[in-house]
């Protein structure tokens, strides 16, 4: 699947999908995607109107490994 939830209108690309980093570089590309995030994250622009964003870890969470 190329989108997070196509059936329900969520057209954001999925991590590792064919749309991620697959767009051509254009000089007049907008600085942000439709969510306001940076338009280029990774090696190239993503195909579509959204740029894939890595999920961030919540702040204030302590993780202890054993």
Secondary structure, 3 states (H helix, E strand, C coil): CCEEEHHHCEEEECCCCCCCCCCCCCCCCCCECCCCCECCCCCCCCCCCCCCCCCCCCCCCCCCCC
